[in-house]
Amino acid sequence: MLNMKFRVCLFLLCLAFALQAQDQTQMNVAQLVDFIRSELALGHDSDKKIAAYIKSVQLTEKLDQKTITDLEAQGAQPRTVQALQELRDRTASLKSPAHDATYSPATVPDNSLSTAPATATLSAAAAPIPPPDSVKQQEILGLMRQYALSYEQNLPNYICVRVDRRYVDPNAGQSYRSIGTIFARVSYNEGQEKYRVYSVNGKFVDTDMGGVGGGGARSTGEFAGLMRSIFEPKSQADFGWDHWGTLRGRRMAVFNYFIDSGHSSYTISYGGEGADDQRIVTAYKGLVYADPNTGEIDRIKFIAVDIPRGFPVQQATEILDYDLVDISGQQYVVPMRALLLMSAGRQTSKNEVEFRDYRKFGTESVITYDLDHLKSQATPPPLDSSKIDEQPATAAQPSQAATQKAKAADSNPWALPSAPPPPPQ
């Protein structure tokens, strides 16, 4: 939640700067970077307007080329870059900032070489990856859009178990305490997903997701609706390049996006005990991680923005991960995990969702509800961090096929190498 609060502060800072754009504005490099990043993420102003504002800025520190390169890698357009370069020249005689105000995988310094006495050393530093050019970015976005809009057509009918671990902090922090675990049967049939809860905190129940009390955060629509909503033409999403990343051993092209409330289908509902649900549609932004060669989407991040001040929920963020799963002998990319973070009043909530036990849907598809089954699944082990954590992308990163081949070669450490071919006669 602290991250969300930080972003809100940046947005407010952006508004304050816009009101002063007609005057000479004095600020340091970090403040300038925060303003530009906020504008790029929210998509409120054009390249021309951002560049005009930069020309009115009076920096108190030196602006270096690395900062400009970082901002360009994160979406700054040509006029903005030119204005930054002019500002760089005007501040050449000033002192440098105490800290690096930006970060980009494309500009991480390679510290493998130094001016120390000549010695042979190995270094973990990897070659940086430059961002793709605008033509390649549009090509990748086209693949992502095609994948998202056809995703449902390529899914089989199936069922799975959804596990919700719910946590709250009544003091608006991140010192969460558990409020229990929910098991639900999820069925996906002819494009429709249905949830039926069968266990709450180890006790058998039979209800829908709305019938589960106890507070906390909940979410639905993970299977296809959220992915499709970003790329549908009616959403009119604004996309921009963000960075290269690595998920589950695969290189990902990461784009940021923004959808305003007038074209949004993202809803937030709030209902207290004994009270009717309050519901709003909000603007939202986030990140989409995809395979640059196929457009396959493996992670989506949603952040609700511009939530009305009087609505009980002030902050809402969701991260959804997809992964390859075997269903009746065939491989499909389906939801693996969702993380939902919300803040309402003095309470922050966290819901960790996992999707398990995928099976093909049919008349014979059932989930056993006996007590032994509930006890055995009361506390399933969480997913391994290697399935969740993002890693930096490097130029030396092997392809997925190469990684699988290397694993196969290492599976038997006692095997002798194959004999070389005989010499030619």
PAKETI-793499 format. One record per residue (C-alpha): residue in one letter; z, y, x. Coordinates in steps of 0.5 Angstrom, whole numbers, plus 2048, in hexadecimal, padded with zeros to 3 digits. Example, Ala and Ser with C-alpha at 12.3 -4.5 7.8 and 13.67 -1.06 7.14 Angstrom:
# residues 2
A8107F7819/S80E7FE81B/
***
This chain:
# residues 425
M800800800/L801805806/N7FA804807/M7F8806800/K7FD80C801/F7FA80E807/R7F380E804/V7F58137FE/C7F8818803/L7F1818807/F7EE819800/L7F381F7FE/L7F2822805/C7EA822804/L7EB8267FE/A7EF82B802/F7EA82C807/A7E482C802/L7E88327FF/Q7E8836806/A7E1834808/Q7DF83C807/D7E483E80C/Q7E583C814/T7E9836813/Q7ED834819/M7EF82D81A/N7F0827820/V7EB821821/A7EF81C81D/Q7EF821817/L7E7822817/V7E681A818/D7EB819812/F7E781E80E/I7E081B80F/R7E281480E/S7E5816807/E7DF819805/L7DA813808/A7DF80E804/L7DF8127FE/G7D88147FE/H7DA81B7FB/D7D58207FF/S7CE81F802/D7CD81F809/K7CB826809/K7D1829806/I7D682580B/A7D1828811/A7D282F80E/Y7DA82E80D/I7DA82B815/K7D7832817/S7DD836814/V7E2832818/Q7E583481E/L7E882F822/T7EE82F826/E7EC82982A/K7E682682E/L7E282282A/D7DE81D82E/Q7D881982D/K7DC81282C/T7DF815826/I7D8817823/T7D5810825/D7DB80D821/L7DA81281B/E7D281081B/A7D480981B/Q7D880A815/G7D380D811/A7D2814813/Q7CB817812/P7C681B816/R7C8822814/T7D0820815/V7CE81D81C/Q7CB82381E/A7D082881C/L7D582481F/Q7D1824826/E7D182C825/L7D882C824/R7D982782A/D7D582C82F/R7DA83282C/T7E082E82E/A7DE82B835/S7E3830838/L7E982E834/K7EE828835/S7ED821833/P7F181E82D/A7F781A82F/H7F581482B/D7EE811829/A7ED814822/T7E780F820/Y7E6807821/S7DF804821/P7DD7FD823/A7D7800826/T7DB80482B/V7E080082D/P7E1801835/D7DF7FB839/N7E57FB83E/S7E27F5842/L7E07F9848/S7E47FE84C/T7E4802852/A7EA7FE855/P7E87FA85B/A7E37F585B/T7E67EF858/A7E37E9853/T7E67E984C/L7E57E7845/S7E67EC840/A7E77EA838/A7E37F1837/A7DD7F0833/A7D67F3832/P7D67F882D/I7D27F7827/P7CE7FE825/P7CD7FF81D/P7C67FD81A/D7C1802819/S7C0805812/V7BA800811/K7BE7FA812/Q7C47FD80E/Q7C07FD808/E7BD7F6809/I7C47F380A/L7C67F7803/G7C07F4800/L7C27ED802/M7C97EF7FF/R7C77F17F9/Q7C27EC7F7/Y7C87E77F9/A7CD7EA7F5/L7C87EB7EF/S7C67E37EF/Y7CD7E17F1/E7CF7DE7EA/Q7C87DB7E9/N7C97D67EF/L7D07D47ED/P7D27CD7EA/N7D77CD7E4/Y7DD7CB7E7/I7E57CB7E7/C7EA7CD7EC/V7F27CE7EC/R7F47D57ED/V7FA7D77F1/D7FE7DD7F0/R8047DF7F5/R8077E67F2/Y80B7EB7F6/V80E7F17F4/D8127F77F7/P8167FB7F3/N8178007F8/A8108027F9/G80F7FF800/Q80D7F9803/S8137F5803/Y8117F07FE/R8157EA7FA/S8127E57F7/I8117E47EF/G80E7DE7EF/T8087DA7EF/I8037D87E9/F7FE7D37E9/A7F87D47E4/R7F27CF7E2/V7EB7D37E4/S7E57D17E0/Y7DE7D47E2/N7D97D27DD/E7D27D57DB/G7D47DB7DF/Q7DB7DC7DB/E7E27DB7DE/K7E87D97DB/Y7EF7D97DD/R7F47D57DA/V7FB7D57DD/Y7FF7CE7DE/S8057D07E2/V80A7D67E3/N80F7D57E9/G80E7CD7E8/K80F7CD7E1/F80A7CA7DC/V8067CF7D8/D8007D07D4/T7FE7D77D3/D7F87DC7D6/M7F97E17DB/G7FC7E77D7/G8017E27D4/V8057E27DB/G80B7E77DB/G80F7E97E1/G80B7EF7E4/G8077EF7EA/A8007F07EB/R7FA7EC7E8/S7F37EC7E8/T7ED7E87E5/G7E57E87E6/E7E57E67ED/F7DF7E17ED/A7D97E57EB/G7DB7EB7E7/L7DE7EF7ED/M7D87EE7F2/R7D37EF7ED/S7D67F67EA/I7D57F97F1/F7CD7F77F2/E7CB7F87EB/P7C67FE7EA/K7CB8017E4/S7D08027E9/Q7CC8077EE/A7D18057F4/D7D08097FA/F7D0805800/G7D1806808/W7D180280E/D7D9801810/H7D97FC816/W7D87F5819/G7DD7F0818/T7DF7E9818/L7E17E4813/R7E37DD813/G7DF7DD81A/R7D87E0817/R7D67E7818/M7D67EC812/A7D27F2811/V7D77F780D/F7D57FC809/N7DA801805/Y7D88037FE/F7DA8087F8/I7D98087F1/D7DB80E7EC/S7DF80D7E6/G7D980E7E2/H7D68087E4/S7DC8047E6/S7DE7FD7E2/Y7E47FC7E6/T7EA7FD7E1/I7F27FD7E3/S7F77FB7DD/Y7FE7FC7DD/G8037F97D8/G80B7FA7D8/E80F7F57D4/G80E7F57CD/A8097FB7CE/D8017FB7CC/D7FD7FB7D2/Q7FA8017D5/R7F38017D8/I7EF8057DC/V7E88057E0/T7E88087E7/A7E380A7EC/Y7E48057F2/K7E28047F9/G7E27FF7FF/L7DF7FA803/V7DA7F5803/Y7D97EF808/A7D37EB809/D7CF7E780D/P7C97EC810/N7C47E6810/T7C57E3809/G7C97E9805/E7CE7E4803/I7D57E7801/D7DB7E5804/R7E07EA803/I7E17F07FE/K7E67F67FE/F7E77FA7F8/I7EC8007F8/A7ED8047F2/V7EC80C7F2/D7ED8127EE/I7F280E7EA/P7F58137E4/R7FB8167E6/G7FF8147E0/F7FD80D7E0/P8028087E2/V7FE8057E8/Q7FD80A7EE/Q7FA8057F3/A7F67FF7F2/T7F27FB7F8/E7EF7F47F7/I7EC7EF7FD/L7E87E97FB/D7E67E4800/Y7E07DF7FF/D7DF7D9803/L7DB7D2803/V7DE7CD7FF/D7DB7C57FD/I7DA7C47F6/S7D87BD7F4/G7D47BC7FB/Q7D17C37FB/Q7D37CA7FE/Y7D47D07FA/V7D77D77FC/V7DD7D87F7/P7E37DC7F7/M7E97DA7FC/R7EE7DF7FC/A7F07E67F9/L7F57EB7FB/L7F77F07F5/L7FC7F67F7/M7FE7FB7F2/S8038017F1/A8068037EB/G80C8087EB/R8118057F0/Q80F7FE7F0/T8097FB7F5/S8067F57F3/K8027EF7F7/N7FF7EA7F4/E7FC7E47F9/V7F77E07F5/E7F47DA7F8/F7EE7D57F5/R7EF7CE7F6/D7ED7C77F4/Y7E67C97F2/R7E27C37EE/K7DC7C37EA/F7DD7C57E2/G7DC7C07DD/T7DF7BC7D7/E7E37B87DC/S7E67BE7E0/V7ED7BE7DF/I7F37C17E3/T7F97BC7E2/Y7FF7C07DF/D8057BB7E1/L80B7BD7E4/D80A7B97EB/H8037BD7EB/L8077C47EA/K80C7C27EF/S8077C07F5/Q8047C77F4/A8097CB7F3/T8097CE7FA/P8027CD7FD/P8017CF804/P7FE7D6805/L7F77D6808/D7F67D780F/S7F67DD812/S7EF7DB815/K7EC7DB80E/I7EF7E280D/D7EF7E7813/E7E97EB815/Q7E77EB81C/P7E37F0820/A7DC7EE821/T7D97EE828/A7D27ED82B/A7D47E782E/Q7D67E3828/P7D37DD827/S7CF7DB820/Q7D27D781B/A7CE7D181D/A7CF7D2824/T7D77D1823/Q7D67CB81E/K7D27C8824/A7D77CA829/K7DD7C7825/A7D97C0824/A7D87C082C/D7E07C182D/S7E27BC827/N7E27B682C/P7E57B9833/W7E47B2836/A7DD7B1835/L7D97B183B/P7D37B583C/S7CC7B383A/A7C87B0840/P7C27B5842/P7BB7B3841/P7B77AF846/P7B37B384B/P7AC7B3849/Q7A87AD84C/
***
